[in-house]
Amino acid sequence: TFGVLDMGRLFHAAITITNAAREGARAGTFDPNDVPGIIAAVQVEAQGSGIDLSSSTIAVSCPQGCGSGLAVRVTISYPFQFIMGLVFPDPNLALVRSAEMMAP
């Protein structure tokens, strides 16, 4: 039962983090140099989902440079902890999700 609960929690966290990264990348298309604004958009998207991104690493980058027609990438690394820590060798898992969008 707890294994099923853990898998559900893991799936929920992965979806929430993916959506938050996508929202941050979308916000970055308006102004790729506004890193605090992009991070705020990521945190607002995850707010109310039960996923606390305060201990996460949120990275914003422009792989080919920031500007029109170039991509903005947002990467989130979220430390997930299993309830069934006794079954898994390491009860901690780093969920990493990223999203990339082109600036107009």
Secondary structure, DSSP 4 states (H G I P E B T S, - for coil): -HHHHHHHHHHHHHHHHHHHHHHHHHHHHH-TT-HHHHHHHHHHHHTTTT--GGGSEEEEE-TT-SSTT-EEEEEEEEEEE-S-TTTSS-SEEEEEEEEEEE--
